[in-house]
Amino acid sequence: MSKTWLITGVSSGFGLEMTKQLLEKGDTVVGTVRNDRNVKELMNNYPDTFFRKFLDMTDTKAVQALVQKVFDKLGKIDVVVSNAGYGLFGAAEELTDDEVDKILNTDLVGSIYLIRAVLPYLRKQGFGRIIQISSYGGQVAFAGNSMYHAAKWGIEGFVESVAQEMAPFNVGMTIVEPGGARTEFRYGSAQVANLMTEYNGNPAHAFLSMLDKNNGLAVGDPTKMVRRMIESVEVTPAPLRLMLGSQALNDTIKVLEKRIAAFEAQRELAASTDIVE
């Protein structure tokens, strides 16, 4: 059976690829954009199943109003995909206050408000799936990417908590953690701080090599990644996390193994702070 999807940020990257795949298979998509230059063809080709909506994720009242309008018009939404976001590169000291506020309001706060806005509707209809696009950067941290990690680590904690709250209402939640992919996220929409010479040669500027296409493209195939995201909706119970990309998975496992080992080494220290009756 066809499904109805609400997806934020469909003008590029995973959002655009997901919208294309869903429309091709006969689903209905309400997709948000800040401008529609990349989705005009979809609007023309799928006038009955693709509905473009303008939305700035930093405008929390607009996010809430859009959700209400969508549910009022369509009656139900099967899947909500919180996808809108971008990357910000630079050492923490190099970032301006405005840059910090913008990425947190877009990648973290905007996602939180979107999910909170849809919860009452999904709860009342008794079913639904929420997909939060995160990153393996929600588990692993690299120098020069502090605020992006702050947003992703934050949204992952939020979703993991809310997933427990919504499970009794038959609403599943999945955190998607892709590795590097050949999308505009890395090679087009990525924003770079005003770099300081003091950090030249520092790990904080290692990202410059990653953003240079001449050094090789990311191994992740956006088409395949999106296909796996769509397929996850049919998995019951909903997978809490979906890691996409072998390099991302391997790097994450290595980091988590080191983290566990560090915690294990603190067993005696941790126990020493307990009250002994």
Disulfide bonds with the S-S distance in Angstrom:
none
